Amino acid sequence: MSTNKLENKIPIWCKYTLTIEEAAAYFRIGETKMRYLVHDNPNAEYVLWNGNRAQIKRVLFEKVVDRMNAI
């Protein structure tokens, strides 16, 4: 089974990490804002780097969002 087909079968809420695009959709934040958050916080606990691609650790980012009053 190809990786792309496998990704489509795993529900987004079950994934450990999300792409910028998936995180933007899941958290209802614009992609530009998500990229800005990663760019300004490249060493944040919720960011996992896969080469030069940022992955968002879903549960950790949920905790960050819970503490925010505005994004």
RODREN-219884 format. One record per residue (C-alpha): y, z, x. Coordinates in Angstrom, 1 decimal, always signed. Example, Ala and Ser with C-alpha at 12.3 -4.5 7.8 and 13.67 -1.06 7.14 Angstrom:
        y        z        x
     -4.5     +7.8    +12.3
     -1.1     +7.1    +13.7
# end
This chain:
        y        z        x
     +0.0     +0.0     +0.0
     +3.4     -0.9     +1.4
     +6.0     +1.7     +2.0
     +8.4     +0.2     -0.6
     +5.7     +0.4     -3.3
     +5.0     +4.0     -2.4
     +8.7     +4.9     -2.5
     +9.0     +3.6     -6.1
     +6.1     +5.8     -7.2
     +7.5     +9.1     -6.0
    +10.0    +10.5     -8.5
    +13.4    +11.2     -6.9
    +13.3    +14.8     -7.9
    +10.0    +15.2     -5.9
    +11.3    +13.7     -2.7
    +12.1    +16.0     +0.2
    +14.8    +13.7     +1.6
    +17.0    +11.1     -0.2
    +18.8     +8.1     +1.1
    +22.6     +8.1     +0.7
    +22.2     +5.8     -2.3
    +19.5     +8.0     -3.9
    +21.5    +11.2     -3.3
    +24.6     +9.6     -4.8
    +22.7     +8.7     -7.9
    +20.9    +12.0     -8.2
    +24.0    +14.2     -7.7
    +26.3    +11.8     -9.6
    +28.6    +11.5     -6.5
    +29.9     +8.1     -5.4
    +28.2     +6.5     -2.4
    +31.5     +6.5     -0.6
    +31.9    +10.2     -1.1
    +28.3    +10.9     +0.1
    +29.0     +8.9     +3.2
    +32.2    +10.8     +3.8
    +30.4    +14.1     +3.4
    +27.8    +13.0     +6.0
    +30.4    +11.6     +8.3
    +32.5    +14.8     +8.3
    +29.4    +17.0     +8.5
    +26.9    +15.2    +10.7
    +25.2    +18.4    +11.9
    +25.1    +20.0     +8.4
    +21.8    +21.7     +7.5
    +21.3    +19.2     +4.6
    +21.5    +16.1     +6.9
    +18.4    +14.8     +8.6
    +18.9    +11.9    +11.0
    +16.2     +9.2    +11.2
    +17.6     +7.2    +14.1
    +21.1     +6.3    +12.9
    +20.3     +6.7     +9.2
    +21.2     +9.9     +7.5
    +18.8    +11.4     +5.0
    +19.9    +14.1     +2.6
    +17.6    +17.1     +2.3
    +17.6    +17.4     -1.5
    +17.0    +21.1     -2.0
    +19.5    +22.2     +0.7
    +22.2    +19.9     -0.6
    +21.6    +21.3     -4.1
    +22.4    +24.7     -2.7
    +25.6    +23.4     -1.1
    +26.6    +21.7     -4.4
    +25.9    +25.0     -6.3
    +28.5    +26.7     -4.1
    +31.2    +24.1     -4.6
    +33.9    +24.1     -7.2
    +35.0    +20.5     -6.6
    +33.8    +17.6     -4.5
# end
